[in-house]
Amino acid sequence: MAFFSTSERLEIGNVPFVSNNAKPTRSEALEYYRRVAASAGLAIHYFEEVLKVEQGNIHAVVTSKQVYHARHIIIATGFYGIPYLLNVKGEELPKVTHYYKDPHFYAFQKVLVVGANNSAVDAALETWRKGAEVTMVIRNETIGRRVKYWVKPDMENRIKENSIQAYFSSSVVEIREQEVDIQTPNGLITIENDWVIAATGYQPDLSFLSKIGIELSADGIRKPYYDPDTHETNIKGIYLAGVICGGMDTHSLFIENSREHAGKIVGHIIVQ
Ligand SMILES: Cc1cc2nc3c(=O)[nH]c(=O)nc-3n(C[C@H](O)[C@H](O)[C@H](O)COP(=O)(O)OP(=O)(O)OC[C@H]3O[C@@H](n4cnc5c(N)ncnc54)[C@H](O)[C@@H]3O)c2cc1C
């Protein structure tokens, strides 16, 4: 997966960014973030879920492992918390995932990718390039309009040359251990299948914010309240950063245009 829409330099602090590609790949981006974390000596507590935050002069952060106390908290929980489900029979089978990670896992096997936006396109192209036999089921008549412009032709050409079989205006009806039923404009078909990658999108866990006491807008976007200059919410000392700031408008923010959040937040905290 190529990351970032430009090849601009993405240095954080004094950690240099080096890419061998016109656009950094996912693994290059992850390697870079790992180096930033190591160089800054970040104290990261892994596999620990924040269950709730109790407001106070000093806030209490209750996690699955312990309780922390902090005057300032920055919430950057993203929007991959809750996947949109297919709601079909068989979705609960272990062969179905909403969180695609490693293309090698699927090598030489029959993979069905549901969806046609960035996650689906990346999963389809990457697994195909590792030798998977890839089929796509796409609800609409075309590939998603938000697919990165430098990736879209690759996807469309793989479909055109039949390297990847795509069923447009179609939907999954049932998933079984070794087969999937698909409703297509030409009727119901059954294909052999080993794995289903349901790249059907996600929604942010906004109830997590409202339980803390952060106000959400009353419209459908449910945008959390924060001061645009400081990113402080309606609760003193609690800040929001990253794509969670967009509420249900999950595509308004991405890596490049949310990098400025950190500077605004830290700038506000240090003058407190
Ligand atoms: C396939 C794909 C390709 C993409 N390509 C690009 C690209 O080229 N350019 C670009 O700018 N963006 C791209 N994006 C989008 C980019 O990944 C997001 O914009 C970015 O990751 C958002 O960062 P974030 O820190 O706000 O949230 P996230 O990266 O989603 O991080 C949120 C973190 O919070 C954790 N978390 C959530 N709730 C809790 C809790 N209760 N307790 C503890 N931890 C919690 C999550 O586990 C996660 O680690 C892509 C996304 C996908 C899926």
The ligand as an SDF file (V2000), in Angstrom:
LIG
                    3D

 53 58  0  0  0  0  0  0  0  0999 V2000
   -5.9600    1.0140    3.7420 C   0  0  0  0  0  0  0  0  0  0  0  0
   -5.7430    2.4140    4.2290 C   0  0  0  0  0  0  0  0  0  0  0  0
   -4.9080    3.2710    3.5230 C   0  0  0  0  0  0  0  0  0  0  0  0
   -4.7050    4.5780    3.9730 C   0  0  0  0  0  0  0  0  0  0  0  0
   -3.8670    5.3970    3.2590 N   0  0  0  0  0  0  0  0  0  0  0  0
   -3.6440    6.6630    3.6830 C   0  0  0  0  0  0  0  0  0  0  0  0
   -2.7580    7.5320    2.9750 C   0  0  0  0  0  0  0  0  0  0  0  0
   -2.1590    7.1640    1.9830 O   0  0  0  0  0  0  0  0  0  0  0  0
   -2.6110    8.8110    3.4420 N   0  0  0  0  0  0  0  0  0  0  0  0
   -3.2570    9.2620    4.5750 C   0  0  0  0  0  0  0  0  0  0  0  0
   -3.0720   10.4160    4.9500 O   0  0  0  0  0  0  0  0  0  0  0  0
   -4.0880    8.4360    5.2690 N   0  0  0  0  0  0  0  0  0  0  0  0
   -4.2980    7.1640    4.8430 C   0  0  0  0  0  0  0  0  0  0  0  0
   -5.1510    6.3460    5.5500 N   0  0  0  0  0  0  0  0  0  0  0  0
   -5.8660    6.8950    6.7160 C   0  0  0  0  0  0  0  0  0  0  0  0
   -4.9800    6.8810    7.9460 C   0  0  0  0  0  0  0  0  0  0  0  0
   -4.6530    5.5540    8.2760 O   0  0  0  0  0  0  0  0  0  0  0  0
   -5.7510    7.5450    9.0860 C   0  0  0  0  0  0  0  0  0  0  0  0
   -6.0930    8.8480    8.6760 O   0  0  0  0  0  0  0  0  0  0  0  0
   -4.8710    7.6280   10.3340 C   0  0  0  0  0  0  0  0  0  0  0  0
   -4.4320    6.3630   10.7500 O   0  0  0  0  0  0  0  0  0  0  0  0
   -5.6780    8.2610   11.4590 C   0  0  0  0  0  0  0  0  0  0  0  0
   -4.8330    8.3850   12.5710 O   0  0  0  0  0  0  0  0  0  0  0  0
   -5.4130    8.5170   14.0420 P   0  0  0  0  0  0  0  0  0  0  0  0
   -4.2090    8.5670   14.9210 O   0  0  0  0  0  0  0  0  0  0  0  0
   -6.3940    9.6200   14.1050 O   0  0  0  0  0  0  0  0  0  0  0  0
   -6.2350    7.1720   14.2960 O   0  0  0  0  0  0  0  0  0  0  0  0
   -5.7740    5.6590   14.1720 P   0  0  0  0  0  0  0  0  0  0  0  0
   -4.5500    5.5010   13.3210 O   0  0  0  0  0  0  0  0  0  0  0  0
   -6.9990    4.8970   13.7990 O   0  0  0  0  0  0  0  0  0  0  0  0
   -5.3240    5.2910   15.6560 O   0  0  0  0  0  0  0  0  0  0  0  0
   -6.2760    5.1330   16.7010 C   0  0  0  0  0  0  0  0  0  0  0  0
   -5.6440    4.2540   17.7690 C   0  0  0  0  0  0  0  0  0  0  0  0
   -6.4040    4.3560   18.9590 O   0  0  0  0  0  0  0  0  0  0  0  0
   -6.5560    3.0650   19.4990 C   0  0  0  0  0  0  0  0  0  0  0  0
   -7.7550    3.0530   20.3540 N   0  0  0  0  0  0  0  0  0  0  0  0
   -9.0460    3.2980   19.9900 C   0  0  0  0  0  0  0  0  0  0  0  0
   -9.8670    3.2210   21.0530 N   0  0  0  0  0  0  0  0  0  0  0  0
   -9.0890    2.9380   22.1250 C   0  0  0  0  0  0  0  0  0  0  0  0
   -9.3370    2.7160   23.5190 C   0  0  0  0  0  0  0  0  0  0  0  0
  -10.5570    2.8050   24.0470 N   0  0  0  0  0  0  0  0  0  0  0  0
   -8.2820    2.4200   24.3260 N   0  0  0  0  0  0  0  0  0  0  0  0
   -7.0380    2.3490   23.8260 C   0  0  0  0  0  0  0  0  0  0  0  0
   -6.7220    2.5420   22.5190 N   0  0  0  0  0  0  0  0  0  0  0  0
   -7.7400    2.8300   21.6800 C   0  0  0  0  0  0  0  0  0  0  0  0
   -6.6550    2.1640   18.2860 C   0  0  0  0  0  0  0  0  0  0  0  0
   -6.3550    0.8250   18.6330 O   0  0  0  0  0  0  0  0  0  0  0  0
   -5.5950    2.7900   17.3920 C   0  0  0  0  0  0  0  0  0  0  0  0
   -4.3240    2.2750   17.6730 O   0  0  0  0  0  0  0  0  0  0  0  0
   -5.3610    5.0380    5.1400 C   0  0  0  0  0  0  0  0  0  0  0  0
   -6.1820    4.1570    5.8600 C   0  0  0  0  0  0  0  0  0  0  0  0
   -6.3890    2.8690    5.4150 C   0  0  0  0  0  0  0  0  0  0  0  0
   -7.2810    1.9260    6.1960 C   0  0  0  0  0  0  0  0  0  0  0  0
  1  2  1  0
  2  3  1  0
  2 52  2  0
  3  4  2  0
  4  5  1  0
  4 50  1  0
  5  6  2  0
  6  7  1  0
  6 13  1  0
  7  8  2  0
  7  9  1  0
  9 10  1  0
 10 11  2  0
 10 12  1  0
 12 13  2  0
 13 14  1  0
 14 15  1  0
 14 50  1  0
 15 16  1  0
 16 17  1  0
 16 18  1  0
 18 19  1  0
 18 20  1  0
 20 21  1  0
 20 22  1  0
 22 23  1  0
 23 24  1  0
 24 25  2  0
 24 26  1  0
 24 27  1  0
 27 28  1  0
 28 29  2  0
 28 30  1  0
 28 31  1  0
 31 32  1  0
 32 33  1  0
 33 34  1  0
 33 48  1  0
 34 35  1  0
 35 36  1  0
 35 46  1  0
 36 37  1  0
 36 45  1  0
 37 38  2  0
 38 39  1  0
 39 40  1  0
 39 45  2  0
 40 41  1  0
 40 42  2  0
 42 43  1  0
 43 44  2  0
 44 45  1  0
 46 47  1  0
 46 48  1  0
 48 49  1  0
 50 51  2  0
 51 52  1  0
 52 53  1  0
M  END
$$$$
